[in-house]
Amino acid sequence: MTATTPPCRRAAVPRARATLACRARARAPARQRNAGVPRAAPVVRHLQGRLIPSLHQRSWQAARVTPALDVDLFQGRLDGEPALEVALAPALLELVAGGQRGPVLRCYRPPPTVAFGRRDTFLPGFAAAAGAARQHGCTPVIRAAGGRAAAYDEGCLVLDEVMPATDWLTGIEARFASDSERQAAALRALGIDARVGEVPGEYCPGAFTVNAGGARKLIGAAQRAVPGGWLLSTVVVVSSTARVRRVLESVYDALELDWDPATVGAVADEVPGVSIDDVETALLAAYAQRYHLHPAVVGPRELTAATERVARHRVPA
């Protein structure tokens, strides 16, 4: 990556590779596998063996007008160190942008992690902030996409969308916008007053945050664009409000960044009884209205690519 734009805020974007943070989205060029051959709508299997019902009931009809892109769906984490989990997304981006594999959507429940943006590493308090994360049982890592520090654990979902694109640079804001609207609609279907827009005082502030009632941040995202493709990484806080708030209070205090801890929210706080399975099902159903999702597994090529770059994402103790 040759340049970085400030996360969460609109900024001039350089011509070569660009990192952008906190939400966007646009339609990637359609590519149909086995074009012209009729096929049944696929069903996506959940990690626990539960089937996600009717993921393509609504999308199949829409696909008659606009061909949907075939996308491999990776579910579940690698069960390696948190830095390896973070390294997989940019490794996939390199493969997809280089034409070495097709597009990917990854959905997993992460280990306790504090993901710092590159800008955070230049702050005087970064070492102390990394230490604070460890004191709370979270592993500090440096993510490929932009943004300020974000905390998450097994009570959250991470979705990494990796797509080929010719509009990799010009479509940044449109990708953030369409993705956040899609996710907000999925949360509204669960009974949440989900809106798109920055919450004053939120951590990693961004114009395309998905919030509850304009007061509590539920979903944040960061984006990385390179020639030939883009990565949009999303974190959904489902049931970890207290832990995320405690960790970020210590981390942001060390970084000397202003924010309002009251803006931390979680899906389960808005709809008591909703499970992480429910949220995962709703979000994947929303993505399935856009893509043909094909269950797949991380192969040796992808794992090797992630392993080769994992050192870039580690934070020395």
ChimeraX commands (.cxc) that place a marker at each C-alpha (Angstrom):
marker #1 position 0.00,0.00,0.00 radius 0.5
marker #1 position 1.55,3.26,-1.03 radius 0.5
marker #1 position -0.76,5.69,0.74 radius 0.5
marker #1 position -3.32,5.89,3.51 radius 0.5
marker #1 position -6.31,8.16,3.82 radius 0.5
marker #1 position -7.50,9.17,7.28 radius 0.5
marker #1 position -10.10,6.67,8.47 radius 0.5
marker #1 position -13.70,7.45,9.04 radius 0.5
marker #1 position -13.42,10.87,7.40 radius 0.5
marker #1 position -13.67,11.91,3.79 radius 0.5
marker #1 position -10.30,12.78,2.32 radius 0.5
marker #1 position -8.37,13.10,-0.92 radius 0.5
marker #1 position -7.40,9.61,-2.14 radius 0.5
marker #1 position -4.05,8.91,-3.83 radius 0.5
marker #1 position -3.85,7.32,-7.25 radius 0.5
marker #1 position -2.07,4.13,-6.26 radius 0.5
marker #1 position -3.18,1.87,-3.46 radius 0.5
marker #1 position -5.41,3.45,-0.88 radius 0.5
marker #1 position -6.56,2.60,2.61 radius 0.5
marker #1 position -9.83,4.04,3.79 radius 0.5
marker #1 position -11.72,3.49,6.98 radius 0.5
marker #1 position -15.12,3.18,8.41 radius 0.5
marker #1 position -17.73,2.40,5.67 radius 0.5
marker #1 position -18.60,2.33,2.01 radius 0.5
marker #1 position -19.56,0.07,-0.92 radius 0.5
marker #1 position -20.32,-0.33,-4.60 radius 0.5
marker #1 position -21.33,-3.09,-6.92 radius 0.5
marker #1 position -18.37,-5.07,-8.23 radius 0.5
marker #1 position -18.36,-6.17,-11.88 radius 0.5
marker #1 position -20.62,-9.17,-12.32 radius 0.5
marker #1 position -18.96,-12.48,-13.18 radius 0.5
marker #1 position -21.15,-15.52,-13.60 radius 0.5
marker #1 position -19.73,-18.98,-13.24 radius 0.5
marker #1 position -21.23,-21.42,-15.75 radius 0.5
marker #1 position -23.03,-18.52,-17.43 radius 0.5
marker #1 position -26.31,-19.48,-19.01 radius 0.5
marker #1 position -26.60,-22.76,-17.12 radius 0.5
marker #1 position -29.68,-22.87,-14.86 radius 0.5
marker #1 position -29.04,-23.93,-11.30 radius 0.5
marker #1 position -30.84,-24.13,-8.01 radius 0.5
marker #1 position -30.34,-21.40,-5.48 radius 0.5
marker #1 position -27.63,-22.50,-3.02 radius 0.5
marker #1 position -28.16,-22.88,0.70 radius 0.5
marker #1 position -25.47,-21.75,3.13 radius 0.5
marker #1 position -24.63,-24.03,6.07 radius 0.5
marker #1 position -24.02,-22.47,9.46 radius 0.5
marker #1 position -20.98,-23.38,11.55 radius 0.5
marker #1 position -23.06,-25.31,14.06 radius 0.5
marker #1 position -24.72,-27.29,11.29 radius 0.5
marker #1 position -27.87,-25.16,11.31 radius 0.5
marker #1 position -29.15,-24.26,7.87 radius 0.5
marker #1 position -29.74,-20.65,7.02 radius 0.5
marker #1 position -33.23,-20.72,5.49 radius 0.5
marker #1 position -34.09,-19.29,2.09 radius 0.5
marker #1 position -30.98,-17.21,1.63 radius 0.5
marker #1 position -31.79,-16.79,-2.05 radius 0.5
marker #1 position -35.57,-16.68,-2.14 radius 0.5
marker #1 position -35.61,-12.93,-2.76 radius 0.5
marker #1 position -32.22,-12.62,-4.43 radius 0.5
marker #1 position -32.95,-15.26,-7.09 radius 0.5
marker #1 position -35.74,-13.17,-8.54 radius 0.5
marker #1 position -33.54,-10.07,-8.57 radius 0.5
marker #1 position -30.77,-12.03,-10.28 radius 0.5
marker #1 position -33.00,-12.45,-13.36 radius 0.5
marker #1 position -32.50,-8.76,-13.96 radius 0.5
marker #1 position -28.97,-8.24,-12.61 radius 0.5
marker #1 position -26.64,-11.27,-12.72 radius 0.5
marker #1 position -25.26,-12.03,-9.26 radius 0.5
marker #1 position -21.59,-12.59,-8.59 radius 0.5
marker #1 position -20.44,-16.03,-7.48 radius 0.5
marker #1 position -18.74,-15.65,-4.11 radius 0.5
marker #1 position -17.00,-18.20,-1.87 radius 0.5
marker #1 position -18.24,-18.06,1.71 radius 0.5
marker #1 position -15.71,-18.79,4.45 radius 0.5
marker #1 position -17.32,-19.28,7.86 radius 0.5
marker #1 position -15.42,-19.72,11.08 radius 0.5
marker #1 position -12.04,-18.60,12.31 radius 0.5
marker #1 position -8.66,-20.17,11.73 radius 0.5
marker #1 position -8.11,-20.85,15.43 radius 0.5
marker #1 position -4.66,-19.37,15.13 radius 0.5
marker #1 position -3.28,-16.24,16.73 radius 0.5
marker #1 position -5.39,-13.08,16.30 radius 0.5
marker #1 position -2.75,-11.56,14.02 radius 0.5
marker #1 position -3.25,-14.46,11.59 radius 0.5
marker #1 position -7.01,-13.87,11.57 radius 0.5
marker #1 position -6.35,-10.23,10.65 radius 0.5
marker #1 position -3.70,-11.15,8.08 radius 0.5
marker #1 position -6.04,-13.40,6.10 radius 0.5
marker #1 position -8.20,-10.57,4.77 radius 0.5
marker #1 position -5.40,-8.58,3.04 radius 0.5
marker #1 position -3.88,-11.84,1.84 radius 0.5
marker #1 position -7.18,-12.68,0.18 radius 0.5
marker #1 position -7.28,-9.17,-1.30 radius 0.5
marker #1 position -3.89,-9.66,-2.95 radius 0.5
marker #1 position -5.04,-12.97,-4.45 radius 0.5
marker #1 position -8.38,-11.61,-5.66 radius 0.5
marker #1 position -6.98,-8.35,-7.06 radius 0.5
marker #1 position -4.25,-10.32,-8.83 radius 0.5
marker #1 position -6.76,-12.64,-10.47 radius 0.5
marker #1 position -5.44,-15.68,-8.59 radius 0.5
marker #1 position -8.78,-16.55,-7.01 radius 0.5
marker #1 position -12.42,-15.49,-7.09 radius 0.5
marker #1 position -14.25,-13.16,-4.67 radius 0.5
marker #1 position -14.73,-14.08,-1.03 radius 0.5
marker #1 position -17.04,-13.26,1.88 radius 0.5
marker #1 position -15.66,-14.34,5.24 radius 0.5
marker #1 position -17.74,-14.38,8.43 radius 0.5
marker #1 position -16.25,-15.38,11.77 radius 0.5
marker #1 position -16.38,-14.85,15.52 radius 0.5
marker #1 position -13.01,-13.41,16.53 radius 0.5
marker #1 position -10.87,-14.06,19.59 radius 0.5
marker #1 position -10.50,-11.13,22.03 radius 0.5
marker #1 position -8.66,-8.52,20.00 radius 0.5
marker #1 position -7.93,-4.82,19.80 radius 0.5
marker #1 position -7.33,-3.93,16.16 radius 0.5
marker #1 position -5.34,-0.71,15.78 radius 0.5
marker #1 position -5.19,1.37,12.63 radius 0.5
marker #1 position -1.80,2.33,11.21 radius 0.5
marker #1 position -2.34,5.92,12.36 radius 0.5
marker #1 position -2.61,4.72,15.95 radius 0.5
marker #1 position 0.89,3.27,15.82 radius 0.5
marker #1 position 2.37,6.76,15.36 radius 0.5
marker #1 position 0.79,8.16,18.53 radius 0.5
marker #1 position 3.02,8.56,21.61 radius 0.5
marker #1 position 0.67,6.42,23.68 radius 0.5
marker #1 position 0.54,3.44,21.32 radius 0.5
marker #1 position 2.78,1.15,23.38 radius 0.5
marker #1 position 0.76,1.92,26.50 radius 0.5
marker #1 position -2.48,1.34,24.60 radius 0.5
marker #1 position -1.25,-2.07,23.41 radius 0.5
marker #1 position -0.32,-2.90,26.99 radius 0.5
marker #1 position -3.76,-1.85,28.18 radius 0.5
marker #1 position -5.36,-4.17,25.63 radius 0.5
marker #1 position -3.31,-7.07,26.96 radius 0.5
marker #1 position -4.29,-6.26,30.53 radius 0.5
marker #1 position -7.93,-6.73,29.48 radius 0.5
marker #1 position -7.14,-10.11,27.90 radius 0.5
marker #1 position -7.17,-8.82,24.33 radius 0.5
marker #1 position -4.38,-9.29,21.80 radius 0.5
marker #1 position -3.33,-6.05,20.07 radius 0.5
marker #1 position -2.96,-6.29,16.29 radius 0.5
marker #1 position -2.53,-3.85,13.42 radius 0.5
marker #1 position -5.18,-4.17,10.76 radius 0.5
marker #1 position -4.68,-3.64,7.05 radius 0.5
marker #1 position -7.63,-1.33,6.55 radius 0.5
marker #1 position -7.69,2.08,8.17 radius 0.5
marker #1 position -9.52,3.34,11.22 radius 0.5
marker #1 position -8.88,3.98,14.87 radius 0.5
marker #1 position -8.68,1.24,17.48 radius 0.5
marker #1 position -11.62,-1.16,17.69 radius 0.5
marker #1 position -12.15,-3.91,20.27 radius 0.5
marker #1 position -14.03,-7.15,19.69 radius 0.5
marker #1 position -14.33,-10.73,20.94 radius 0.5
marker #1 position -16.40,-13.90,20.51 radius 0.5
marker #1 position -19.56,-11.88,21.14 radius 0.5
marker #1 position -18.97,-10.04,17.87 radius 0.5
marker #1 position -18.99,-10.91,14.18 radius 0.5
marker #1 position -16.35,-9.91,11.65 radius 0.5
marker #1 position -17.26,-9.90,7.97 radius 0.5
marker #1 position -14.55,-9.49,5.35 radius 0.5
marker #1 position -15.84,-8.84,1.84 radius 0.5
marker #1 position -13.12,-9.19,-0.81 radius 0.5
marker #1 position -14.05,-8.34,-4.39 radius 0.5
marker #1 position -12.36,-7.74,-7.75 radius 0.5
marker #1 position -13.07,-4.30,-9.22 radius 0.5
marker #1 position -12.13,-1.93,-11.98 radius 0.5
marker #1 position -13.59,0.97,-9.96 radius 0.5
marker #1 position -11.40,0.08,-6.98 radius 0.5
marker #1 position -10.60,3.74,-6.33 radius 0.5
marker #1 position -13.64,5.69,-7.50 radius 0.5
marker #1 position -16.22,3.39,-5.86 radius 0.5
marker #1 position -15.00,3.68,-2.27 radius 0.5
marker #1 position -17.77,5.83,-0.83 radius 0.5
marker #1 position -20.50,4.06,-2.79 radius 0.5
marker #1 position -19.36,0.72,-1.36 radius 0.5
marker #1 position -19.47,2.07,2.18 radius 0.5
marker #1 position -22.94,3.50,1.60 radius 0.5
marker #1 position -24.56,0.45,0.03 radius 0.5
marker #1 position -23.02,-1.96,2.52 radius 0.5
marker #1 position -24.12,0.00,5.56 radius 0.5
marker #1 position -27.66,0.30,4.21 radius 0.5
marker #1 position -27.79,-3.45,3.57 radius 0.5
marker #1 position -26.61,-4.22,7.09 radius 0.5
marker #1 position -28.96,-1.68,8.67 radius 0.5
marker #1 position -31.86,-3.31,6.82 radius 0.5
marker #1 position -30.82,-6.72,8.20 radius 0.5
marker #1 position -30.84,-5.33,11.75 radius 0.5
marker #1 position -34.18,-3.63,11.21 radius 0.5
marker #1 position -35.58,-7.04,10.29 radius 0.5
marker #1 position -34.56,-8.15,13.79 radius 0.5
marker #1 position -36.56,-5.30,15.33 radius 0.5
marker #1 position -33.82,-2.70,15.81 radius 0.5
marker #1 position -34.15,0.98,15.01 radius 0.5
marker #1 position -31.01,0.72,12.86 radius 0.5
marker #1 position -29.82,3.84,11.09 radius 0.5
marker #1 position -26.78,4.86,9.08 radius 0.5
marker #1 position -24.69,7.76,10.26 radius 0.5
marker #1 position -22.01,8.86,12.68 radius 0.5
marker #1 position -22.87,8.90,16.36 radius 0.5
marker #1 position -21.34,11.96,18.04 radius 0.5
marker #1 position -18.47,10.84,20.23 radius 0.5
marker #1 position -18.28,7.29,18.89 radius 0.5
marker #1 position -15.05,5.30,18.72 radius 0.5
marker #1 position -13.54,5.09,15.22 radius 0.5
marker #1 position -16.02,7.68,13.97 radius 0.5
marker #1 position -17.40,7.34,10.46 radius 0.5
marker #1 position -20.19,8.67,8.29 radius 0.5
marker #1 position -21.43,5.14,7.53 radius 0.5
marker #1 position -21.66,3.71,11.02 radius 0.5
marker #1 position -24.73,1.55,11.60 radius 0.5
marker #1 position -26.23,2.74,14.86 radius 0.5
marker #1 position -29.24,2.17,17.10 radius 0.5
marker #1 position -31.57,5.14,17.27 radius 0.5
marker #1 position -28.77,7.54,16.37 radius 0.5
marker #1 position -27.23,7.04,19.83 radius 0.5
marker #1 position -25.28,3.76,20.02 radius 0.5
marker #1 position -22.76,2.32,17.57 radius 0.5
marker #1 position -23.49,-1.28,16.52 radius 0.5
marker #1 position -21.47,-1.76,13.33 radius 0.5
marker #1 position -18.29,-0.14,12.08 radius 0.5
marker #1 position -16.22,-0.90,9.02 radius 0.5
marker #1 position -12.95,-0.13,7.29 radius 0.5
marker #1 position -11.95,-0.44,3.68 radius 0.5
marker #1 position -8.76,-1.07,1.74 radius 0.5
marker #1 position -8.62,-0.56,-2.01 radius 0.5
marker #1 position -5.81,-1.65,-4.33 radius 0.5
marker #1 position -5.55,-1.83,-8.12 radius 0.5
marker #1 position -7.89,-4.62,-9.15 radius 0.5
marker #1 position -9.88,-5.08,-5.97 radius 0.5
marker #1 position -11.11,-3.99,-2.56 radius 0.5
marker #1 position -11.60,-5.27,0.96 radius 0.5
marker #1 position -14.41,-4.05,3.18 radius 0.5
marker #1 position -14.11,-5.33,6.74 radius 0.5
marker #1 position -17.03,-4.99,9.15 radius 0.5
marker #1 position -17.27,-5.53,12.91 radius 0.5
marker #1 position -20.70,-6.16,14.42 radius 0.5
marker #1 position -20.97,-5.97,18.22 radius 0.5
marker #1 position -23.66,-8.46,19.17 radius 0.5
marker #1 position -23.35,-9.08,22.92 radius 0.5
marker #1 position -20.09,-7.61,24.21 radius 0.5
marker #1 position -21.02,-4.08,25.24 radius 0.5
marker #1 position -19.45,-4.08,28.71 radius 0.5
marker #1 position -16.16,-5.62,27.65 radius 0.5
marker #1 position -15.76,-3.49,24.53 radius 0.5
marker #1 position -16.47,-0.35,26.57 radius 0.5
marker #1 position -13.97,-1.25,29.31 radius 0.5
marker #1 position -11.21,-2.11,26.85 radius 0.5
marker #1 position -11.71,0.99,24.74 radius 0.5
marker #1 position -11.81,3.26,27.77 radius 0.5
marker #1 position -8.30,2.11,28.69 radius 0.5
marker #1 position -6.99,2.05,25.11 radius 0.5
marker #1 position -8.34,5.46,24.10 radius 0.5
marker #1 position -7.13,6.97,27.36 radius 0.5
marker #1 position -3.61,5.77,26.55 radius 0.5
marker #1 position -3.88,7.07,22.99 radius 0.5
marker #1 position -5.28,10.37,24.34 radius 0.5
marker #1 position -8.21,10.24,21.92 radius 0.5
marker #1 position -11.53,11.83,22.89 radius 0.5
marker #1 position -14.72,9.78,22.69 radius 0.5
marker #1 position -17.89,9.03,24.63 radius 0.5
marker #1 position -18.08,5.51,26.15 radius 0.5
marker #1 position -21.87,5.77,26.23 radius 0.5
marker #1 position -21.90,5.40,22.44 radius 0.5
marker #1 position -20.82,1.74,22.63 radius 0.5
marker #1 position -23.79,-0.45,21.79 radius 0.5
marker #1 position -24.63,-4.06,20.97 radius 0.5
marker #1 position -27.38,-5.74,19.00 radius 0.5
marker #1 position -28.51,-7.83,21.98 radius 0.5
marker #1 position -28.96,-4.70,24.07 radius 0.5
marker #1 position -31.53,-3.45,21.57 radius 0.5
marker #1 position -33.41,-6.73,21.19 radius 0.5
marker #1 position -33.11,-8.86,24.34 radius 0.5
marker #1 position -32.88,-12.55,23.54 radius 0.5
marker #1 position -31.40,-12.17,20.07 radius 0.5
marker #1 position -28.43,-14.51,19.61 radius 0.5
marker #1 position -25.25,-14.22,17.62 radius 0.5
marker #1 position -26.63,-17.02,15.42 radius 0.5
marker #1 position -29.69,-14.88,14.69 radius 0.5
marker #1 position -27.55,-11.92,13.70 radius 0.5
marker #1 position -25.24,-14.01,11.54 radius 0.5
marker #1 position -28.22,-15.56,9.76 radius 0.5
marker #1 position -29.80,-12.16,9.10 radius 0.5
marker #1 position -26.60,-10.62,7.77 radius 0.5
marker #1 position -25.72,-13.55,5.50 radius 0.5
marker #1 position -29.26,-13.49,4.14 radius 0.5
marker #1 position -28.73,-9.82,3.27 radius 0.5
marker #1 position -25.47,-10.60,1.47 radius 0.5
marker #1 position -27.17,-13.46,-0.35 radius 0.5
marker #1 position -29.55,-10.97,-1.94 radius 0.5
marker #1 position -26.50,-9.54,-3.71 radius 0.5
marker #1 position -24.27,-12.57,-4.27 radius 0.5
marker #1 position -24.52,-16.29,-4.99 radius 0.5
marker #1 position -22.79,-17.60,-1.86 radius 0.5
marker #1 position -20.95,-20.91,-2.11 radius 0.5
marker #1 position -19.73,-22.51,1.15 radius 0.5
marker #1 position -15.97,-23.04,0.94 radius 0.5
marker #1 position -12.94,-23.48,3.18 radius 0.5
marker #1 position -9.67,-21.61,3.49 radius 0.5
marker #1 position -7.18,-23.58,1.41 radius 0.5
marker #1 position -3.39,-24.00,1.63 radius 0.5
marker #1 position -2.78,-21.16,-0.82 radius 0.5
marker #1 position -4.80,-18.64,1.20 radius 0.5
marker #1 position -3.34,-19.83,4.51 radius 0.5
marker #1 position 0.21,-19.60,3.18 radius 0.5
marker #1 position -0.39,-16.08,1.90 radius 0.5
marker #1 position -1.75,-15.04,5.32 radius 0.5
marker #1 position 1.15,-16.68,7.18 radius 0.5
marker #1 position 3.69,-14.87,5.01 radius 0.5
marker #1 position 2.34,-11.49,6.06 radius 0.5
marker #1 position 1.33,-12.17,9.67 radius 0.5
marker #1 position 4.40,-10.41,11.11 radius 0.5
marker #1 position 3.09,-7.10,9.70 radius 0.5
marker #1 position 0.04,-7.35,11.93 radius 0.5
marker #1 position 1.70,-8.33,15.21 radius 0.5
marker #1 position 2.39,-5.81,17.96 radius 0.5
marker #1 position 5.61,-6.61,19.85 radius 0.5
marker #1 position 5.16,-7.08,23.59 radius 0.5
marker link #1:1,2 radius 0.2
marker link #1:2,3 radius 0.2
marker link #1:3,4 radius 0.2
marker link #1:4,5 radius 0.2
marker link #1:5,6 radius 0.2
marker link #1:6,7 radius 0.2
marker link #1:7,8 radius 0.2
marker link #1:8,9 radius 0.2
marker link #1:9,10 radius 0.2
marker link #1:10,11 radius 0.2
marker link #1:11,12 radius 0.2
marker link #1:12,13 radius 0.2
marker link #1:13,14 radius 0.2
marker link #1:14,15 radius 0.2
marker link #1:15,16 radius 0.2
marker link #1:16,17 radius 0.2
marker link #1:17,18 radius 0.2
marker link #1:18,19 radius 0.2
marker link #1:19,20 radius 0.2
marker link #1:20,21 radius 0.2
marker link #1:21,22 radius 0.2
marker link #1:22,23 radius 0.2
marker link #1:23,24 radius 0.2
marker link #1:24,25 radius 0.2
marker link #1:25,26 radius 0.2
marker link #1:26,27 radius 0.2
marker link #1:27,28 radius 0.2
marker link #1:28,29 radius 0.2
marker link #1:29,30 radius 0.2
marker link #1:30,31 radius 0.2
marker link #1:31,32 radius 0.2
marker link #1:32,33 radius 0.2
marker link #1:33,34 radius 0.2
marker link #1:34,35 radius 0.2
marker link #1:35,36 radius 0.2
marker link #1:36,37 radius 0.2
marker link #1:37,38 radius 0.2
marker link #1:38,39 radius 0.2
marker link #1:39,40 radius 0.2
marker link #1:40,41 radius 0.2
marker link #1:41,42 radius 0.2
marker link #1:42,43 radius 0.2
marker link #1:43,44 radius 0.2
marker link #1:44,45 radius 0.2
marker link #1:45,46 radius 0.2
marker link #1:46,47 radius 0.2
marker link #1:47,48 radius 0.2
marker link #1:48,49 radius 0.2
marker link #1:49,50 radius 0.2
marker link #1:50,51 radius 0.2
marker link #1:51,52 radius 0.2
marker link #1:52,53 radius 0.2
marker link #1:53,54 radius 0.2
marker link #1:54,55 radius 0.2
marker link #1:55,56 radius 0.2
marker link #1:56,57 radius 0.2
marker link #1:57,58 radius 0.2
marker link #1:58,59 radius 0.2
marker link #1:59,60 radius 0.2
marker link #1:60,61 radius 0.2
marker link #1:61,62 radius 0.2
marker link #1:62,63 radius 0.2
marker link #1:63,64 radius 0.2
marker link #1:64,65 radius 0.2
marker link #1:65,66 radius 0.2
marker link #1:66,67 radius 0.2
marker link #1:67,68 radius 0.2
marker link #1:68,69 radius 0.2
marker link #1:69,70 radius 0.2
marker link #1:70,71 radius 0.2
marker link #1:71,72 radius 0.2
marker link #1:72,73 radius 0.2
marker link #1:73,74 radius 0.2
marker link #1:74,75 radius 0.2
marker link #1:75,76 radius 0.2
marker link #1:76,77 radius 0.2
marker link #1:77,78 radius 0.2
marker link #1:78,79 radius 0.2
marker link #1:79,80 radius 0.2
marker link #1:80,81 radius 0.2
marker link #1:81,82 radius 0.2
marker link #1:82,83 radius 0.2
marker link #1:83,84 radius 0.2
marker link #1:84,85 radius 0.2
marker link #1:85,86 radius 0.2
marker link #1:86,87 radius 0.2
marker link #1:87,88 radius 0.2
marker link #1:88,89 radius 0.2
marker link #1:89,90 radius 0.2
marker link #1:90,91 radius 0.2
marker link #1:91,92 radius 0.2
marker link #1:92,93 radius 0.2
marker link #1:93,94 radius 0.2
marker link #1:94,95 radius 0.2
marker link #1:95,96 radius 0.2
marker link #1:96,97 radius 0.2
marker link #1:97,98 radius 0.2
marker link #1:98,99 radius 0.2
marker link #1:99,100 radius 0.2
marker link #1:100,101 radius 0.2
marker link #1:101,102 radius 0.2
marker link #1:102,103 radius 0.2
marker link #1:103,104 radius 0.2
marker link #1:104,105 radius 0.2
marker link #1:105,106 radius 0.2
marker link #1:106,107 radius 0.2
marker link #1:107,108 radius 0.2
marker link #1:108,109 radius 0.2
marker link #1:109,110 radius 0.2
marker link #1:110,111 radius 0.2
marker link #1:111,112 radius 0.2
marker link #1:112,113 radius 0.2
marker link #1:113,114 radius 0.2
marker link #1:114,115 radius 0.2
marker link #1:115,116 radius 0.2
marker link #1:116,117 radius 0.2
marker link #1:117,118 radius 0.2
marker link #1:118,119 radius 0.2
marker link #1:119,120 radius 0.2
marker link #1:120,121 radius 0.2
marker link #1:121,122 radius 0.2
marker link #1:122,123 radius 0.2
marker link #1:123,124 radius 0.2
marker link #1:124,125 radius 0.2
marker link #1:125,126 radius 0.2
marker link #1:126,127 radius 0.2
marker link #1:127,128 radius 0.2
marker link #1:128,129 radius 0.2
marker link #1:129,130 radius 0.2
marker link #1:130,131 radius 0.2
marker link #1:131,132 radius 0.2
marker link #1:132,133 radius 0.2
marker link #1:133,134 radius 0.2
marker link #1:134,135 radius 0.2
marker link #1:135,136 radius 0.2
marker link #1:136,137 radius 0.2
marker link #1:137,138 radius 0.2
marker link #1:138,139 radius 0.2
marker link #1:139,140 radius 0.2
marker link #1:140,141 radius 0.2
marker link #1:141,142 radius 0.2
marker link #1:142,143 radius 0.2
marker link #1:143,144 radius 0.2
marker link #1:144,145 radius 0.2
marker link #1:145,146 radius 0.2
marker link #1:146,147 radius 0.2
marker link #1:147,148 radius 0.2
marker link #1:148,149 radius 0.2
marker link #1:149,150 radius 0.2
marker link #1:150,151 radius 0.2
marker link #1:151,152 radius 0.2
marker link #1:152,153 radius 0.2
marker link #1:153,154 radius 0.2
marker link #1:154,155 radius 0.2
marker link #1:155,156 radius 0.2
marker link #1:156,157 radius 0.2
marker link #1:157,158 radius 0.2
marker link #1:158,159 radius 0.2
marker link #1:159,160 radius 0.2
marker link #1:160,161 radius 0.2
marker link #1:161,162 radius 0.2
marker link #1:162,163 radius 0.2
marker link #1:163,164 radius 0.2
marker link #1:164,165 radius 0.2
marker link #1:165,166 radius 0.2
marker link #1:166,167 radius 0.2
marker link #1:167,168 radius 0.2
marker link #1:168,169 radius 0.2
marker link #1:169,170 radius 0.2
marker link #1:170,171 radius 0.2
marker link #1:171,172 radius 0.2
marker link #1:172,173 radius 0.2
marker link #1:173,174 radius 0.2
marker link #1:174,175 radius 0.2
marker link #1:175,176 radius 0.2
marker link #1:176,177 radius 0.2
marker link #1:177,178 radius 0.2
marker link #1:178,179 radius 0.2
marker link #1:179,180 radius 0.2
marker link #1:180,181 radius 0.2
marker link #1:181,182 radius 0.2
marker link #1:182,183 radius 0.2
marker link #1:183,184 radius 0.2
marker link #1:184,185 radius 0.2
marker link #1:185,186 radius 0.2
marker link #1:186,187 radius 0.2
marker link #1:187,188 radius 0.2
marker link #1:188,189 radius 0.2
marker link #1:189,190 radius 0.2
marker link #1:190,191 radius 0.2
marker link #1:191,192 radius 0.2
marker link #1:192,193 radius 0.2
marker link #1:193,194 radius 0.2
marker link #1:194,195 radius 0.2
marker link #1:195,196 radius 0.2
marker link #1:196,197 radius 0.2
marker link #1:197,198 radius 0.2
marker link #1:198,199 radius 0.2
marker link #1:199,200 radius 0.2
marker link #1:200,201 radius 0.2
marker link #1:201,202 radius 0.2
marker link #1:202,203 radius 0.2
marker link #1:203,204 radius 0.2
marker link #1:204,205 radius 0.2
marker link #1:205,206 radius 0.2
marker link #1:206,207 radius 0.2
marker link #1:207,208 radius 0.2
marker link #1:208,209 radius 0.2
marker link #1:209,210 radius 0.2
marker link #1:210,211 radius 0.2
marker link #1:211,212 radius 0.2
marker link #1:212,213 radius 0.2
marker link #1:213,214 radius 0.2
marker link #1:214,215 radius 0.2
marker link #1:215,216 radius 0.2
marker link #1:216,217 radius 0.2
marker link #1:217,218 radius 0.2
marker link #1:218,219 radius 0.2
marker link #1:219,220 radius 0.2
marker link #1:220,221 radius 0.2
marker link #1:221,222 radius 0.2
marker link #1:222,223 radius 0.2
marker link #1:223,224 radius 0.2
marker link #1:224,225 radius 0.2
marker link #1:225,226 radius 0.2
marker link #1:226,227 radius 0.2
marker link #1:227,228 radius 0.2
marker link #1:228,229 radius 0.2
marker link #1:229,230 radius 0.2
marker link #1:230,231 radius 0.2
marker link #1:231,232 radius 0.2
marker link #1:232,233 radius 0.2
marker link #1:233,234 radius 0.2
marker link #1:234,235 radius 0.2
marker link #1:235,236 radius 0.2
marker link #1:236,237 radius 0.2
marker link #1:237,238 radius 0.2
marker link #1:238,239 radius 0.2
marker link #1:239,240 radius 0.2
marker link #1:240,241 radius 0.2
marker link #1:241,242 radius 0.2
marker link #1:242,243 radius 0.2
marker link #1:243,244 radius 0.2
marker link #1:244,245 radius 0.2
marker link #1:245,246 radius 0.2
marker link #1:246,247 radius 0.2
marker link #1:247,248 radius 0.2
marker link #1:248,249 radius 0.2
marker link #1:249,250 radius 0.2
marker link #1:250,251 radius 0.2
marker link #1:251,252 radius 0.2
marker link #1:252,253 radius 0.2
marker link #1:253,254 radius 0.2
marker link #1:254,255 radius 0.2
marker link #1:255,256 radius 0.2
marker link #1:256,257 radius 0.2
marker link #1:257,258 radius 0.2
marker link #1:258,259 radius 0.2
marker link #1:259,260 radius 0.2
marker link #1:260,261 radius 0.2
marker link #1:261,262 radius 0.2
marker link #1:262,263 radius 0.2
marker link #1:263,264 radius 0.2
marker link #1:264,265 radius 0.2
marker link #1:265,266 radius 0.2
marker link #1:266,267 radius 0.2
marker link #1:267,268 radius 0.2
marker link #1:268,269 radius 0.2
marker link #1:269,270 radius 0.2
marker link #1:270,271 radius 0.2
marker link #1:271,272 radius 0.2
marker link #1:272,273 radius 0.2
marker link #1:273,274 radius 0.2
marker link #1:274,275 radius 0.2
marker link #1:275,276 radius 0.2
marker link #1:276,277 radius 0.2
marker link #1:277,278 radius 0.2
marker link #1:278,279 radius 0.2
marker link #1:279,280 radius 0.2
marker link #1:280,281 radius 0.2
marker link #1:281,282 radius 0.2
marker link #1:282,283 radius 0.2
marker link #1:283,284 radius 0.2
marker link #1:284,285 radius 0.2
marker link #1:285,286 radius 0.2
marker link #1:286,287 radius 0.2
marker link #1:287,288 radius 0.2
marker link #1:288,289 radius 0.2
marker link #1:289,290 radius 0.2
marker link #1:290,291 radius 0.2
marker link #1:291,292 radius 0.2
marker link #1:292,293 radius 0.2
marker link #1:293,294 radius 0.2
marker link #1:294,295 radius 0.2
marker link #1:295,296 radius 0.2
marker link #1:296,297 radius 0.2
marker link #1:297,298 radius 0.2
marker link #1:298,299 radius 0.2
marker link #1:299,300 radius 0.2
marker link #1:300,301 radius 0.2
marker link #1:301,302 radius 0.2
marker link #1:302,303 radius 0.2
marker link #1:303,304 radius 0.2
marker link #1:304,305 radius 0.2
marker link #1:305,306 radius 0.2
marker link #1:306,307 radius 0.2
marker link #1:307,308 radius 0.2
marker link #1:308,309 radius 0.2
marker link #1:309,310 radius 0.2
marker link #1:310,311 radius 0.2
marker link #1:311,312 radius 0.2
marker link #1:312,313 radius 0.2
marker link #1:313,314 radius 0.2
marker link #1:314,315 radius 0.2
marker link #1:315,316 radius 0.2
marker link #1:316,317 radius 0.2
view
